[in-house]
Amino acid sequence: MSGTREGSFRRKTRETDLRTTLGLDRFEFPEVSVQLPFLGHMLEALAVHAGVFLGVRGTGDLSVDPHHLIEDCGICLGRALCMALEAGGPVARIGWSIVPMDGSLATTALDLCGRPNLVWKAEPGLEALPDGTSPSLYRHFFKGFVDGSGSTLHVILEYSDDGHHAIECIFKSFGRSLGQSVTLRDEAVTASSKGVLDG
């Protein structure tokens, strides 16, 4: 199966135009070009900590609201993940991680179960991020991801010293949880007593 699990997805609406490629069995440095520099940095961190290849290119209507671009990046990642998983065998399904960043600590747990659900217990603060966006907007990214992938994700920010560190350690933790969950199983059976991951 090595080298075969890859998915590409394009989402084009009146709000955004995004192309996303996800390769689960190859690691190259991410190729990310989006209008929000901090979002781009987070996508790179996600891919590096997941140990996957991620390519994201696109634009959004930032003059209206940056949350459109942030949310749609999550949706595209989720859809690309579904396509990549279809090209491979049974996966570990569940991954979890606790990641510190300076004075912040985040926990994530991911289940590729076919049931979209986001549990968000994170208050990253109101201080603007380096690109001027609010840390609270990043909940939209993870909501988009669970909707696009049909997965359950729990995000807990245990504590934080600032918004930048809060969001970055969440993305790093999520990347590690994703990397664990897509690991191929030695057993040729799905990690479910039902025998399928279809919700």
Backbone hydrogen bonds in HBPLUS format (Angstrom, degrees):
<---DONOR---> <-ACCEPTOR-->    atom                        ^
c    i                          cat <-CA-CA->   ^        H-A-AA   ^      H-
h    n   atom  resd res      DA  || num        DHA   H-A  angle D-A-AA Bond
n    s   type  num  typ     dist DA aas  dist angle  dist       angle   num
A0004-THR N   A0001-MET O   3.01 MM   3  5.65 156.9  2.06 149.4 148.3     1
A0024-LEU N   A0005-ARG O   2.92 MM  19  5.60 157.4  1.97 166.4 173.4     2
A0007-GLY N   A0022-LEU O   2.90 MM  15  5.33 157.8  1.95 149.3 156.3     3
A0022-LEU N   A0007-GLY O   2.82 MM  15  5.33 161.6  1.85 160.0 166.4     4
A0009-PHE N   A0020-THR O   2.80 MM  11  5.29 156.8  1.86 153.2 161.1     5
A0020-THR N   A0009-PHE O   2.83 MM  11  5.29 162.6  1.86 155.5 161.6     6
A0011-ARG N   A0018-LEU O   2.86 MM   7  5.27 156.4  1.92 149.2 157.2     7
A0018-LEU N   A0011-ARG O   2.83 MM   7  5.27 166.6  1.84 152.9 156.7     8
A0013-THR N   A0016-THR O   2.74 MM   3  5.31 171.4  1.75 165.3 167.7     9
A0061-ASP N   A0015-GLU O   2.89 MM  46  5.37 129.3  2.15 155.0 165.0    10
A0017-ASP N   A0059-THR O   2.98 MM  42  5.46 154.7  2.04 151.6 152.4    11
A0059-THR N   A0017-ASP O   3.03 MM  42  5.46 144.5  2.16 138.1 144.8    12
A0019-ARG N   A0057-ARG O   2.84 MM  38  5.39 156.2  1.90 158.6 166.7    13
A0057-ARG N   A0019-ARG O   3.00 MM  38  5.39 157.8  2.05 152.2 159.2    14
A0021-THR N   A0055-GLY O   2.80 MM  34  4.90 155.6  1.86 143.3 149.5    15
A0055-GLY N   A0021-THR O   2.83 MM  34  4.90 162.2  1.86 148.3 151.4    16
A0023-GLY N   A0053-PHE O   2.91 MM  30  4.85 164.7  1.93 137.0 141.7    17
A0053-PHE N   A0023-GLY O   2.94 MM  30  4.85 170.2  1.95 147.0 148.7    18
A0031-GLU N   A0054-LEU O   3.01 MM  23  6.44 153.6  2.09 147.7 156.2    19
A0056-VAL N   A0031-GLU O   2.90 MM  25  6.38 150.6  1.98 144.2 152.5    20
A0033-SER N   A0056-VAL O   2.78 MM  23  6.19 158.5  1.83 161.4 168.6    21
A0058-GLY N   A0033-SER O   3.15 MM  25  6.65 149.5  2.25 170.9 165.5    22
A0040-GLY N   A0036-LEU O   3.01 MM   4  6.33 160.7  2.05 158.0 164.0    23
A0041-HIS N   A0037-PRO O   2.96 MM   4  6.23 154.4  2.03 147.0 153.7    24
A0042-MET N   A0038-PHE O   2.94 MM   4  6.25 151.8  2.02 148.4 156.0    25
A0043-LEU N   A0039-LEU O   2.94 MM   4  6.24 158.2  1.99 155.0 160.5    26
A0044-GLU N   A0040-GLY O   3.04 MM   4  6.29 154.8  2.10 147.4 154.1    27
A0045-ALA N   A0041-HIS O   3.01 MM   4  6.26 158.9  2.05 145.7 151.4    28
A0046-LEU N   A0042-MET O   2.88 MM   4  6.10 158.8  1.92 151.3 157.0    29
A0047-ALA N   A0043-LEU O   3.11 MM   4  6.33 166.7  2.13 148.8 150.9    30
A0048-VAL N   A0044-GLU O   2.98 MM   4  6.18 166.1  1.99 155.8 159.8    31
A0049-HIS N   A0045-ALA O   3.01 MM   4  6.11 165.8  2.03 152.2 155.8    32
A0050-ALA N   A0046-LEU O   2.93 MM   4  6.07 136.3  2.12 142.9 155.6    33
A0051-GLY N   A0047-ALA O   2.91 MM   4  5.96 132.5  2.14 142.5 154.2    34
A0052-VAL N   A0047-ALA O   3.25 MM   5  5.43 162.0  2.29 146.4 150.2    35
A0062-LEU N   A0060-GLY O   2.98 MM   2  5.61 133.7  2.20 103.9  90.4    36
A0064-VAL N   A0061-ASP O   2.93 MM   3  5.59 154.1  1.99 118.3 125.9    37
A0065-ASP N   A0061-ASP O   3.21 MM   4  6.56 159.5  2.25 157.8 158.7    38
A0068-HIS N   A0065-ASP O   3.35 MM   3  6.23 161.2  2.38 123.7 126.0    39
A0070-ILE N   A0066-PRO O   3.20 MM   4  6.48 167.5  2.22 154.8 158.5    40
A0071-GLU N   A0067-HIS O   2.80 MM   4  5.79 169.7  1.81 150.1 153.5    41
A0072-ASP N   A0068-HIS O   2.97 MM   4  5.99 162.9  2.00 146.2 151.7    42
A0073-CYS N   A0069-LEU O   3.04 MM   4  6.12 144.5  2.17 142.3 150.6    43
A0074-GLY N   A0070-ILE O   3.39 MM   4  6.71 151.5  2.48 141.7 148.3    44
A0074-GLY N   A0071-GLU O   3.05 MM   3  5.22 119.4  2.44  98.6 113.1    45
A0075-ILE N   A0071-GLU O   3.01 MM   4  6.41 154.9  2.08 149.0 156.4    46
A0076-CYS N   A0072-ASP O   2.93 MM   4  6.06 166.5  1.95 148.1 151.3    47
A0077-LEU N   A0073-CYS O   3.02 MM   4  6.17 156.8  2.07 144.2 150.5    48
A0078-GLY N   A0074-GLY O   3.01 MM   4  6.23 161.0  2.05 149.9 154.8    49
A0079-ARG N   A0075-ILE O   2.95 MM   4  6.25 158.1  2.00 153.0 158.9    50
A0080-ALA N   A0076-CYS O   2.88 MM   4  6.02 161.7  1.92 151.1 156.3    51
A0081-LEU N   A0077-LEU O   2.92 MM   4  6.07 149.6  2.01 145.3 153.8    52
A0082-CYS N   A0078-GLY O   3.11 MM   4  6.41 157.9  2.16 146.1 150.7    53
A0083-MET N   A0079-ARG O   3.15 MM   4  6.45 158.2  2.20 147.0 152.4    54
A0084-ALA N   A0080-ALA O   2.93 MM   4  6.17 155.0  1.99 147.3 154.5    55
A0085-LEU N   A0081-LEU O   2.89 MM   4  6.12 159.1  1.94 156.6 161.8    56
A0086-GLU N   A0082-CYS O   3.13 MM   4  6.33 142.5  2.28 141.8 151.0    57
A0087-ALA N   A0084-ALA O   3.14 MM   3  5.46 147.7  2.25 104.8 114.0    58
A0088-GLY N   A0085-LEU O   3.21 MM   3  5.45 168.8  2.22 111.9 114.2    59
A0185-ARG N   A0090-PRO O   2.93 MM  95  5.77 169.1  1.95 140.7 142.1    60
A0092-ALA N   A0183-THR O   2.74 MM  91  5.49 143.8  1.86 154.7 167.1    61
A0093-ARG N   A0181-SER O   2.88 MM  88  4.46 140.5  2.04 146.1 134.3    62
A0112-LEU N   A0093-ARG O   3.00 MM  19  5.10 165.4  2.02 138.8 143.5    63
A0095-GLY N   A0110-LEU O   2.94 MM  15  5.24 156.1  2.00 146.2 152.8    64
A0110-LEU N   A0095-GLY O   2.75 MM  15  5.24 169.0  1.76 163.4 167.3    65
A0097-SER N   A0108-THR O   2.96 MM  11  5.57 153.1  2.03 157.7 161.2    66
A0108-THR N   A0097-SER O   2.99 MM  11  5.57 158.1  2.03 157.2 164.3    67
A0099-VAL N   A0106-ALA O   2.87 MM   7  5.46 162.4  1.90 160.7 165.7    68
A0106-ALA N   A0099-VAL O   2.97 MM   7  5.46 167.7  1.99 153.0 155.9    69
A0101-MET N   A0104-SER O   2.85 MM   3  5.15 157.2  1.90 144.4 145.6    70
A0104-SER N   A0101-MET O   2.88 MM   3  5.15 158.8  1.93 125.8 132.7    71
A0105-LEU N   A0159-TYR O   3.03 MM  54  5.71 155.6  2.09 155.9 152.9    72
A0158-GLU N   A0105-LEU O   2.84 MM  53  5.45 134.7  2.05 146.9 160.3    73
A0107-THR N   A0156-ILE O   2.82 MM  49  5.12 165.1  1.84 155.7 160.9    74
A0156-ILE N   A0107-THR O   2.84 MM  49  5.12 168.5  1.85 163.5 163.9    75
A0109-ALA N   A0154-HIS O   3.03 MM  45  5.20 147.0  2.14 141.0 147.9    76
A0154-HIS N   A0109-ALA O   2.91 MM  45  5.20 162.6  1.94 151.6 157.5    77
A0111-ASP N   A0152-THR O   2.85 MM  41  5.12 158.2  1.90 157.2 160.4    78
A0152-THR N   A0111-ASP O   2.93 MM  41  5.12 166.6  1.95 152.7 155.1    79
A0114-GLY N   A0150-GLY O   2.77 MM  36  4.51 117.0  2.17 159.3 177.9    80
A0117-ASN N   A0151-SER O   2.99 MM  34  6.43 151.5  2.07 141.2 138.4    81
A0153-LEU N   A0117-ASN O   2.86 MM  36  6.31 159.0  1.90 166.9 174.0    82
A0119-VAL N   A0153-LEU O   2.91 MM  34  6.28 165.0  1.93 157.2 161.2    83
A0155-VAL N   A0119-VAL O   2.82 MM  36  6.17 164.2  1.84 171.7 177.2    84
A0121-LYS N   A0155-VAL O   2.77 MM  34  5.95 173.7  1.77 173.2 174.2    85
A0157-LEU N   A0121-LYS O   2.98 MM  36  6.33 163.3  2.01 138.9 141.3    86
A0129-LEU N   A0133-THR O   2.77 MM   4  5.40 174.4  1.77 167.6 168.7    87
A0132-GLY N   A0129-LEU O   2.80 MM   3  5.20 163.8  1.83 125.5 128.0    88
A0137-LEU N   A0134-SER O   3.07 MM   3  5.69 159.0  2.11 118.5 124.3    89
A0138-TYR N   A0135-PRO O   3.14 MM   3  5.90 162.3  2.17 120.7 125.2    90
A0139-ARG N   A0136-SER O   3.39 MM   3  6.08 169.8  2.40 115.6 118.5    91
A0140-HIS N   A0137-LEU O   3.00 MM   3  5.74 144.9  2.12 117.7 125.4    92
A0141-PHE N   A0138-TYR O   3.18 MM   3  5.12 127.4  2.47  93.5 106.1    93
A0143-LYS N   A0139-ARG O   2.94 MM   4  6.19 152.7  2.02 151.3 160.0    94
A0144-GLY N   A0140-HIS O   2.87 MM   4  5.99 157.3  1.92 144.9 151.1    95
A0145-PHE N   A0141-PHE O   2.93 MM   4  6.23 149.9  2.02 144.0 153.0    96
A0146-VAL N   A0142-PHE O   3.03 MM   4  6.28 166.4  2.05 149.2 150.8    97
A0147-ASP N   A0143-LYS O   3.07 MM   4  6.21 158.4  2.12 147.4 153.7    98
A0148-GLY N   A0144-GLY O   2.85 MM   4  5.96 156.3  1.91 147.8 154.9    99
A0149-SER N   A0145-PHE O   2.86 MM   4  5.93 149.2  1.96 152.3 160.1   100
A0150-GLY N   A0146-VAL O   2.84 MM   4  5.35 135.2  2.04 136.2 144.6   101
A0166-ALA N   A0162-ASP O   2.98 MM   4  6.16 154.1  2.05 149.7 158.1   102
A0167-ILE N   A0163-GLY O   3.02 MM   4  6.20 171.0  2.03 158.1 157.4   103
A0168-GLU N   A0164-HIS O   2.97 MM   4  6.11 163.5  2.00 152.9 158.4   104
A0169-CYS N   A0165-HIS O   2.97 MM   4  5.99 165.4  1.99 147.5 151.2   105
A0170-ILE N   A0166-ALA O   3.17 MM   4  6.32 145.3  2.30 140.0 149.6   106
A0171-PHE N   A0167-ILE O   2.98 MM   4  6.27 162.4  2.01 153.7 157.3   107
A0172-LYS N   A0168-GLU O   2.96 MM   4  6.19 160.2  2.00 151.2 156.8   108
A0173-SER N   A0169-CYS O   2.99 MM   4  5.98 159.3  2.03 138.8 144.8   109
A0174-PHE N   A0170-ILE O   2.84 MM   4  6.04 161.6  1.87 151.4 157.0   110
A0175-GLY N   A0171-PHE O   2.87 MM   4  6.04 156.1  1.93 145.9 152.3   111
A0176-ARG N   A0172-LYS O   3.10 MM   4  6.40 157.1  2.15 147.3 152.4   112
A0177-SER N   A0173-SER O   2.93 MM   4  6.23 155.8  1.99 151.4 158.8   113
A0178-LEU N   A0174-PHE O   2.83 MM   4  6.05 158.3  1.87 153.6 159.5   114
A0179-GLY N   A0175-GLY O   2.91 MM   4  6.15 161.3  1.95 149.2 154.3   115
A0180-GLN N   A0176-ARG O   3.10 MM   4  6.32 155.9  2.16 144.8 150.2   116
A0181-SER N   A0177-SER O   3.02 MM   4  6.21 163.3  2.05 148.9 153.6   117
A0182-VAL N   A0178-LEU O   3.13 MM   4  6.31 146.2  2.25 156.0 162.3   118
A0183-THR N   A0180-GLN O   3.23 MM   3  5.48 163.3  2.26 109.6 114.5   119
A0192-SER N   A0190-THR O   2.75 MM   2  5.50 139.6  1.91 105.1  92.5   120
A0195-GLY N   A0192-SER O   2.99 MM   3  5.20 146.9  2.10 102.8 112.8   121
